[in-house]
Amino acid sequence: MSRFTLIVMAALIAASSVVAAKPPAKKVIVADNPEQFELLVTAIQQEMAPGKRYEFLNSHNRSVVNHSLGEMGSMLNAAGSVDAMTPEEKTRLFSIQEEVNGILARNADDRLVCTRQRPTGSQIPVTTCHTVRELARSRDASRQIFKQLGDAQNAYDQSIRTSEN
């Protein structure tokens, strides 16, 4: 019996080490000079295209991001690198960077949005999570259905009016 317990414990320990393994670290991009920063700006702007990660940026946020990236680029071009900047310039650059990161993070298509609702006929709330992209597709599909229903109703109303005349 103790052998069985020992084997079960060993299996649980092995399984827990697999579950507790850290996910791979995200690649950190260092853009501390104008050339590297230009590459980063190009990559971000490509990700703002339709069907890409930041496609859900509204026009205001898109213009804020583009303006902020331009301002950051100007600061890097003037100084030559982050290391050559004064502490005040570094603080300003960091503030602009945080603003851009915040806007992009809030509008990323893979961001999870979770809601807690009680299903019809139940008092027990259920948490459901969907990505921003899934929610946008669902919203667009619903709008399309309502538009089709409205068009069908208008066609029906038109046929009734025509038959009455």
Backbone hydrogen bonds in HBPLUS format (Angstrom, degrees):
<---DONOR---> <-ACCEPTOR-->    atom                        ^
c    i                          cat <-CA-CA->   ^        H-A-AA   ^      H-
h    n   atom  resd res      DA  || num        DHA   H-A  angle D-A-AA Bond
n    s   type  num  typ     dist DA aas  dist angle  dist       angle   num
A0005-THR N   A0001-MET O   3.15 MM   4  6.47 158.5  2.20 148.3 153.7     1
A0006-LEU N   A0002-SER O   2.92 MM   4  6.07 156.1  1.98 143.9 150.5     2
A0007-ILE N   A0003-ARG O   2.89 MM   4  6.16 155.9  1.95 151.4 157.7     3
A0008-VAL N   A0004-PHE O   2.95 MM   4  6.18 161.0  1.99 151.1 156.3     4
A0009-MET N   A0005-THR O   2.92 MM   4  6.13 162.8  1.95 150.4 155.1     5
A0010-ALA N   A0006-LEU O   2.96 MM   4  6.15 158.1  2.01 145.5 151.6     6
A0011-ALA N   A0007-ILE O   2.93 MM   4  6.15 155.6  1.99 147.3 154.1     7
A0012-LEU N   A0008-VAL O   2.93 MM   4  6.19 156.6  1.98 150.6 157.0     8
A0013-ILE N   A0009-MET O   2.92 MM   4  6.14 159.3  1.96 151.2 156.6     9
A0014-ALA N   A0010-ALA O   2.97 MM   4  6.16 160.0  2.01 146.9 152.4    10
A0015-ALA N   A0011-ALA O   2.89 MM   4  6.08 157.7  1.94 147.1 153.7    11
A0016-SER N   A0012-LEU O   2.84 MM   4  5.99 156.0  1.90 147.9 154.6    12
A0017-SER N   A0013-ILE O   3.08 MM   4  6.28 147.0  2.19 143.9 151.7    13
A0018-VAL N   A0014-ALA O   3.31 MM   4  6.60 144.6  2.44 140.2 148.8    14
A0019-VAL N   A0015-ALA O   3.04 MM   4  6.34 158.5  2.09 150.0 155.8    15
A0020-ALA N   A0016-SER O   2.84 MM   4  5.89 152.5  1.91 144.6 152.3    16
A0021-ALA N   A0018-VAL O   3.37 MM   3  5.35 158.5  2.42  98.8 105.0    17
A0082-VAL N   A0032-ASP O   3.02 MM  50  5.27 148.5  2.13 143.3 147.0    18
A0037-PHE N   A0033-ASN O   2.97 MM   4  6.10 158.6  2.02 158.7 165.7    19
A0038-GLU N   A0034-PRO O   2.94 MM   4  6.08 151.4  2.02 144.2 150.7    20
A0039-LEU N   A0035-GLU O   3.28 MM   4  6.63 153.3  2.35 144.8 150.9    21
A0040-LEU N   A0036-GLN O   3.10 MM   4  6.41 153.4  2.17 144.8 152.1    22
A0041-VAL N   A0037-PHE O   2.86 MM   4  6.15 158.2  1.91 155.1 160.8    23
A0042-THR N   A0038-GLU O   3.00 MM   4  6.19 160.9  2.03 147.7 152.6    24
A0043-ALA N   A0039-LEU O   3.04 MM   4  6.28 156.4  2.09 145.0 151.2    25
A0044-ILE N   A0040-LEU O   2.93 MM   4  6.21 158.0  1.98 152.1 158.0    26
A0045-GLN N   A0041-VAL O   2.90 MM   4  6.10 164.4  1.93 154.2 158.4    27
A0046-GLN N   A0042-THR O   2.98 MM   4  6.16 148.0  2.08 144.4 153.0    28
A0047-GLU N   A0043-ALA O   3.09 MM   4  6.32 146.4  2.20 140.8 149.6    29
A0047-GLU N   A0044-ILE O   3.10 MM   3  5.06 118.9  2.49  93.4 108.5    30
A0048-MET N   A0045-GLN O   3.23 MM   3  5.12 148.7  2.33  94.4 103.7    31
A0049-ALA N   A0046-GLN O   3.23 MM   3  5.56 164.6  2.25 110.6 114.0    32
A0054-TYR N   A0047-GLU O   2.82 MM   7  5.58 156.3  1.87 144.9 148.5    33
A0052-LYS N   A0049-ALA O   3.05 MM   3  5.57 153.1  2.12 141.6 141.8    34
A0055-GLU N   A0052-LYS O   3.38 MM   3  5.48 158.6  2.43 117.6 114.7    35
A0109-ASP N   A0053-ARG O   2.83 MM  56  5.19 148.3  1.93 144.6 155.2    36
A0057-LEU N   A0054-TYR O   3.33 MM   3  5.99 156.7  2.39 123.0 122.1    37
A0062-ARG N   A0058-ASN O   2.88 MM   4  6.02 158.3  1.93 157.2 164.5    38
A0063-SER N   A0059-SER O   2.97 MM   4  6.12 155.7  2.03 143.2 148.8    39
A0064-VAL N   A0060-HIS O   2.92 MM   4  6.24 154.8  1.99 150.7 158.5    40
A0065-VAL N   A0061-ASN O   2.88 MM   4  6.08 163.7  1.91 151.1 155.0    41
A0066-ASN N   A0062-ARG O   2.96 MM   4  6.18 168.5  1.97 149.3 152.8    42
A0067-HIS N   A0063-SER O   2.86 MM   4  5.94 162.5  1.89 147.4 152.7    43
A0068-SER N   A0064-VAL O   2.85 MM   4  5.95 163.4  1.88 150.1 155.3    44
A0069-LEU N   A0065-VAL O   2.84 MM   4  6.02 161.3  1.88 155.1 160.1    45
A0070-GLY N   A0066-ASN O   2.99 MM   4  6.16 153.3  2.07 142.6 150.1    46
A0071-GLU N   A0067-HIS O   2.89 MM   4  6.19 153.2  1.97 148.6 156.3    47
A0072-MET N   A0068-SER O   2.87 MM   4  6.12 159.8  1.91 150.8 156.2    48
A0073-GLY N   A0069-LEU O   2.90 MM   4  6.09 155.9  1.96 145.0 151.9    49
A0074-SER N   A0070-GLY O   2.94 MM   4  6.18 153.1  2.01 145.8 152.8    50
A0075-MET N   A0071-GLU O   3.00 MM   4  6.27 157.0  2.05 147.7 153.7    51
A0076-LEU N   A0072-MET O   2.96 MM   4  6.25 158.0  2.00 149.8 155.7    52
A0077-ASN N   A0073-GLY O   2.85 MM   4  6.03 158.2  1.90 149.3 155.8    53
A0078-ALA N   A0074-SER O   2.94 MM   4  6.09 156.9  2.00 147.5 153.4    54
A0079-ALA N   A0075-MET O   3.06 MM   4  6.24 157.3  2.12 146.1 151.9    55
A0080-GLY N   A0076-LEU O   2.68 MM   4  5.48 151.0  1.77 146.8 155.5    56
A0084-ALA N   A0081-SER O   3.26 MM   3  5.40 135.4  2.48  97.3 108.3    57
A0085-MET N   A0082-VAL O   3.08 MM   3  5.33 160.1  2.12 109.7 116.0    58
A0090-LYS N   A0086-THR O   2.92 MM   4  6.22 160.3  1.95 159.0 165.1    59
A0091-THR N   A0087-PRO O   2.96 MM   4  6.15 152.5  2.04 142.3 149.6    60
A0092-ARG N   A0088-GLU O   2.97 MM   4  6.23 158.9  2.02 146.5 152.1    61
A0093-LEU N   A0089-GLU O   2.82 MM   4  6.03 162.3  1.85 151.8 156.9    62
A0094-PHE N   A0090-LYS O   2.86 MM   4  6.01 159.2  1.90 146.7 152.5    63
A0095-SER N   A0091-THR O   2.94 MM   4  6.15 154.8  2.00 147.4 154.2    64
A0096-ILE N   A0092-ARG O   3.01 MM   4  6.28 161.5  2.04 151.8 156.2    65
A0097-GLN N   A0093-LEU O   2.90 MM   4  6.08 159.9  1.94 148.5 154.9    66
A0098-GLU N   A0094-PHE O   2.90 MM   4  6.11 155.8  1.96 148.5 154.4    67
A0099-GLU N   A0095-SER O   3.05 MM   4  6.31 152.8  2.13 144.9 152.0    68
A0100-VAL N   A0096-ILE O   3.00 MM   4  6.31 163.0  2.03 155.0 158.7    69
A0101-ASN N   A0097-GLN O   2.84 MM   4  6.06 167.3  1.86 154.2 158.2    70
A0102-GLY N   A0098-GLU O   2.90 MM   4  5.98 154.0  1.97 142.8 149.8    71
A0103-ILE N   A0099-GLU O   3.04 MM   4  6.31 161.6  2.07 150.0 154.2    72
A0104-LEU N   A0100-VAL O   2.92 MM   4  6.14 170.7  1.93 158.7 161.4    73
A0105-ALA N   A0101-ASN O   2.84 MM   4  5.90 156.9  1.89 146.0 153.0    74
A0106-ARG N   A0102-GLY O   3.02 MM   4  6.15 157.1  2.07 147.6 153.0    75
A0107-ASN N   A0103-ILE O   3.21 MM   4  6.32 131.7  2.45 139.2 151.2    76
A0107-ASN N   A0104-LEU O   3.23 MM   3  5.18 135.4  2.44  94.1 106.2    77
A0111-ARG N   A0108-ALA O   3.23 MM   3  5.55 166.0  2.25 113.0 115.3    78
A0133-ARG N   A0109-ASP O   3.22 MM  24  4.90 158.6  2.27 137.8 131.3    79
A0132-VAL N   A0111-ARG O   3.05 MM  21  5.85 130.8  2.30 149.8 163.8    80
A0113-VAL N   A0130-HIS O   2.78 MM  17  5.50 164.6  1.80 159.0 163.2    81
A0130-HIS N   A0113-VAL O   3.07 MM  17  5.50 160.7  2.10 139.7 143.5    82
A0115-THR N   A0128-THR O   2.86 MM  13  5.52 158.8  1.90 159.1 164.3    83
A0128-THR N   A0115-THR O   2.88 MM  13  5.52 158.6  1.92 159.6 166.4    84
A0117-GLN N   A0126-VAL O   3.03 MM   9  5.49 157.5  2.08 151.5 146.7    85
A0126-VAL N   A0117-GLN O   2.70 MM   9  5.49 167.2  1.72 147.5 147.9    86
A0122-SER N   A0119-PRO O   3.05 MM   3  5.54 145.8  2.17 145.7 141.1    87
A0135-LEU N   A0131-THR O   3.02 MM   4  6.35 162.6  2.05 155.2 159.7    88
A0136-ALA N   A0132-VAL O   2.94 MM   4  6.14 156.7  1.99 149.2 155.5    89
A0137-ARG N   A0133-ARG O   2.96 MM   4  6.20 160.7  2.00 151.8 156.8    90
A0138-SER N   A0134-GLU O   2.95 MM   4  6.13 160.8  1.99 149.2 154.7    91
A0139-ARG N   A0135-LEU O   2.89 MM   4  6.05 160.9  1.92 148.8 154.2    92
A0140-ASP N   A0136-ALA O   2.87 MM   4  6.05 160.2  1.91 149.2 154.7    93
A0141-ALA N   A0137-ARG O   2.89 MM   4  6.07 156.3  1.94 148.0 154.6    94
A0142-SER N   A0138-SER O   2.95 MM   4  6.19 156.4  2.00 148.5 154.8    95
A0143-ARG N   A0139-ARG O   2.96 MM   4  6.21 160.2  2.00 149.4 154.7    96
A0144-GLN N   A0140-ASP O   2.95 MM   4  6.14 154.4  2.02 145.6 152.7    97
A0145-ILE N   A0141-ALA O   3.01 MM   4  6.28 155.4  2.07 147.1 153.1    98
A0146-PHE N   A0142-SER O   2.96 MM   4  6.24 166.4  1.98 155.2 158.4    99
A0147-LYS N   A0143-ARG O   2.86 MM   4  6.05 151.5  1.94 145.7 154.1   100
A0148-GLN N   A0144-GLN O   2.93 MM   4  6.18 158.5  1.98 147.8 153.3   101
A0149-LEU N   A0145-ILE O   2.89 MM   4  6.17 157.8  1.94 151.8 158.2   102
A0150-GLY N   A0146-PHE O   2.88 MM   4  6.06 156.9  1.93 145.4 151.8   103
A0151-ASP N   A0147-LYS O   2.84 MM   4  6.08 157.7  1.89 150.7 157.0   104
A0152-ALA N   A0148-GLN O   2.90 MM   4  6.10 157.3  1.95 146.9 153.2   105
A0153-GLN N   A0149-LEU O   2.90 MM   4  6.12 156.3  1.96 146.6 153.3   106
A0154-ASN N   A0150-GLY O   2.87 MM   4  6.10 159.0  1.91 149.2 155.0   107
A0155-ALA N   A0151-ASP O   2.91 MM   4  6.13 156.8  1.97 147.6 153.9   108
A0156-TYR N   A0152-ALA O   2.92 MM   4  6.12 155.0  1.98 146.1 153.3   109
A0157-ASP N   A0153-GLN O   2.84 MM   4  6.06 165.2  1.86 153.7 157.6   110
A0158-GLN N   A0154-ASN O   2.89 MM   4  6.03 156.1  1.95 145.9 152.6   111
A0159-SER N   A0155-ALA O   2.95 MM   4  6.18 152.3  2.03 143.9 151.1   112
A0160-ILE N   A0156-TYR O   2.96 MM   4  6.27 150.3  2.05 150.2 158.5   113
A0161-ARG N   A0157-ASP O   2.97 MM   4  6.25 161.7  2.01 150.4 154.9   114
A0162-THR N   A0158-GLN O   2.94 MM   4  6.12 153.7  2.01 145.4 152.9   115
A0163-SER N   A0159-SER O   2.99 MM   4  6.13 153.8  2.06 141.5 148.0   116
A0164-GLU N   A0160-ILE O   3.02 MM   4  6.21 139.5  2.19 144.5 155.2   117
